[in-house]
């Protein structure tokens, strides 16, 4: 297929009838598919064949979709360009010399290139919204707890959600209707009070697309405009004008905590990764470290052979942040920052129904431009990670182009406010 | 606090995490970690903030349920013996 969007081509038929009966779908390769290789973009899992489906995979098949492939991704979701994949990069269908974004780069590229009608991605710090913005398609990061993570191969559990990617807000909302809902295999899909209905049982996301927006106030997050390129901000403001023409009011908001969100995000994500990826010992699955020497040596050899540079970096930095003497300075402080970010978002969302910012501060970089310098790679995520820290939902919709390359407008809503995001986002469909 | 990330520090952390590294990786990581940790040090300025989580225990009944059979559970293992995973010596 084009643009190297897929690691594995498939033809997995869904049910004969259902809301997705005529649709093809691409599935990110960190979502388990029974009997079909699921690599996470890693040499560690190059031959791993899950014995069961992720809940979201069961749901799209029951809804009638045909799975046409498992999509390329940054290794274990660690990256924003799909260049850390052990299987080589995916290119951006808009411009083959540029990255598609990441980590769900293959999923966004498959939709942008027309290889699939829909795609599933996962978003730990922007991994659905980033490639959606860079490829000119729509991506939704649901509220933490809206969609089951069962069968999603873990990177940072407290931050990640599975989210839809599609050409239009209406189509992404149709896919969200299919995948959202409680799952007894993921305890965090229960509603916040642990009882009562799960929000997805009373919401109809696709039905919200196209509804009037003249009752809405959108708060523009000025802090997230400061670090963005001028032509990106200009395109973002043009798209905002389209919302204003449809009747939306805008105000400006500022969140002091955002200066610390990126550092807090990386400390938390790397700490969780260092614990999660300790499961790769080469004994139950993955690359074997052989049987010479004791288990410490064998496990260390398995990880040296199976993991790429970025994964090793994050495991080691996470281990460092959690180690004796540094836990208080890094991990505990990052949790303080996370609570502060949440509090700031709550206050801003008391002033406005939704918040807005450019999804990415730049347009898609050239292949090789960012990936060599880790800190530069991380800084690209400044506008997306605060949403994951606060467990909130967000959508990236195409805002237009800067220098011929797609720019995304990000809308952020209150917890379980996906319908409002879809209503506002659909103005740009 | 993180002013110095020398190769020995990288090797120490890699040892804790049980990840082998080549000499080239150690040298590259030492330089990169210094830069990343300097950025993380900006968290010093974050005030103590009380989290207000809406948490509740979610428990299920402790009942036997259907699960993977033994051969399915072993299908991805690099090495098995008599229906068990076979790992390296623990000694």
HADDOCK unambig.tbl for C-alpha pairs under 7 A between the chains (distance, minus, plus):
assign (segid A and resid 48 and name CA) (segid B and resid 76 and name CA) 6.25 0.50 0.50
assign (segid A and resid 49 and name CA) (segid B and resid 76 and name CA) 6.86 0.50 0.50
assign (segid A and resid 51 and name CA) (segid B and resid 72 and name CA) 6.69 0.50 0.50
assign (segid A and resid 187 and name CA) (segid B and resid 58 and name CA) 6.15 0.50 0.50
assign (segid A and resid 192 and name CA) (segid B and resid 54 and name CA) 6.07 0.50 0.50
assign (segid A and resid 192 and name CA) (segid B and resid 55 and name CA) 6.91 0.50 0.50
assign (segid A and resid 193 and name CA) (segid B and resid 54 and name CA) 6.83 0.50 0.50
assign (segid A and resid 193 and name CA) (segid B and resid 56 and name CA) 6.57 0.50 0.50
assign (segid A and resid 194 and name CA) (segid B and resid 56 and name CA) 5.95 0.50 0.50
assign (segid A and resid 194 and name CA) (segid B and resid 58 and name CA) 6.80 0.50 0.50
assign (segid A and resid 260 and name CA) (segid B and resid 43 and name CA) 6.42 0.50 0.50
assign (segid A and resid 263 and name CA) (segid B and resid 39 and name CA) 6.78 0.50 0.50
assign (segid A and resid 263 and name CA) (segid B and resid 40 and name CA) 5.22 0.50 0.50
assign (segid A and resid 263 and name CA) (segid B and resid 43 and name CA) 6.93 0.50 0.50
assign (segid A and resid 283 and name CA) (segid B and resid 77 and name CA) 6.00 0.50 0.50
assign (segid A and resid 283 and name CA) (segid B and resid 78 and name CA) 6.36 0.50 0.50
assign (segid A and resid 283 and name CA) (segid B and resid 85 and name CA) 6.75 0.50 0.50
assign (segid A and resid 283 and name CA) (segid B and resid 86 and name CA) 6.78 0.50 0.50
assign (segid A and resid 283 and name CA) (segid B and resid 87 and name CA) 5.53 0.50 0.50
assign (segid A and resid 284 and name CA) (segid B and resid 76 and name CA) 6.48 0.50 0.50
assign (segid A and resid 284 and name CA) (segid B and resid 77 and name CA) 4.51 0.50 0.50
assign (segid A and resid 284 and name CA) (segid B and resid 85 and name CA) 6.46 0.50 0.50
assign (segid A and resid 285 and name CA) (segid B and resid 76 and name CA) 4.85 0.50 0.50
assign (segid A and resid 285 and name CA) (segid B and resid 77 and name CA) 4.69 0.50 0.50
assign (segid A and resid 285 and name CA) (segid B and resid 78 and name CA) 6.43 0.50 0.50
assign (segid A and resid 288 and name CA) (segid B and resid 78 and name CA) 6.23 0.50 0.50
assign (segid A and resid 291 and name CA) (segid B and resid 88 and name CA) 4.53 0.50 0.50
assign (segid A and resid 294 and name CA) (segid B and resid 88 and name CA) 6.10 0.50 0.50
assign (segid A and resid 294 and name CA) (segid B and resid 89 and name CA) 5.02 0.50 0.50
assign (segid A and resid 294 and name CA) (segid B and resid 90 and name CA) 5.48 0.50 0.50
assign (segid A and resid 294 and name CA) (segid B and resid 91 and name CA) 5.72 0.50 0.50
assign (segid A and resid 295 and name CA) (segid B and resid 88 and name CA) 5.07 0.50 0.50
assign (segid A and resid 295 and name CA) (segid B and resid 89 and name CA) 5.70 0.50 0.50
assign (segid A and resid 295 and name CA) (segid B and resid 90 and name CA) 5.35 0.50 0.50
assign (segid A and resid 296 and name CA) (segid B and resid 18 and name CA) 6.35 0.50 0.50
assign (segid A and resid 298 and name CA) (segid B and resid 88 and name CA) 6.61 0.50 0.50
assign (segid A and resid 299 and name CA) (segid B and resid 18 and name CA) 6.41 0.50 0.50
assign (segid A and resid 300 and name CA) (segid B and resid 18 and name CA) 4.52 0.50 0.50
assign (segid A and resid 300 and name CA) (segid B and resid 19 and name CA) 4.16 0.50 0.50
assign (segid A and resid 300 and name CA) (segid B and resid 20 and name CA) 4.95 0.50 0.50
assign (segid A and resid 301 and name CA) (segid B and resid 19 and name CA) 6.84 0.50 0.50
assign (segid A and resid 301 and name CA) (segid B and resid 20 and name CA) 5.78 0.50 0.50
assign (segid A and resid 303 and name CA) (segid B and resid 19 and name CA) 5.58 0.50 0.50
assign (segid A and resid 303 and name CA) (segid B and resid 20 and name CA) 6.99 0.50 0.50
assign (segid A and resid 304 and name CA) (segid B and resid 19 and name CA) 5.86 0.50 0.50
assign (segid A and resid 304 and name CA) (segid B and resid 20 and name CA) 5.11 0.50 0.50
assign (segid A and resid 304 and name CA) (segid B and resid 21 and name CA) 6.32 0.50 0.50
assign (segid A and resid 316 and name CA) (segid B and resid 13 and name CA) 6.10 0.50 0.50
assign (segid A and resid 316 and name CA) (segid B and resid 14 and name CA) 6.10 0.50 0.50
assign (segid A and resid 316 and name CA) (segid B and resid 17 and name CA) 6.78 0.50 0.50
assign (segid A and resid 319 and name CA) (segid B and resid 13 and name CA) 6.66 0.50 0.50
assign (segid A and resid 319 and name CA) (segid B and resid 17 and name CA) 6.59 0.50 0.50
assign (segid A and resid 320 and name CA) (segid B and resid 13 and name CA) 6.24 0.50 0.50
assign (segid A and resid 329 and name CA) (segid B and resid 44 and name CA) 6.99 0.50 0.50
assign (segid A and resid 333 and name CA) (segid B and resid 43 and name CA) 6.08 0.50 0.50
assign (segid A and resid 333 and name CA) (segid B and resid 46 and name CA) 6.72 0.50 0.50
assign (segid A and resid 334 and name CA) (segid B and resid 43 and name CA) 6.77 0.50 0.50
assign (segid A and resid 336 and name CA) (segid B and resid 46 and name CA) 6.97 0.50 0.50
assign (segid A and resid 336 and name CA) (segid B and resid 48 and name CA) 5.69 0.50 0.50
assign (segid A and resid 336 and name CA) (segid B and resid 49 and name CA) 4.94 0.50 0.50
assign (segid A and resid 337 and name CA) (segid B and resid 46 and name CA) 6.12 0.50 0.50
assign (segid A and resid 339 and name CA) (segid B and resid 49 and name CA) 6.13 0.50 0.50
assign (segid A and resid 339 and name CA) (segid B and resid 50 and name CA) 6.65 0.50 0.50
assign (segid A and resid 339 and name CA) (segid B and resid 51 and name CA) 4.95 0.50 0.50
assign (segid A and resid 340 and name CA) (segid B and resid 49 and name CA) 6.07 0.50 0.50
assign (segid A and resid 375 and name CA) (segid B and resid 36 and name CA) 6.05 0.50 0.50
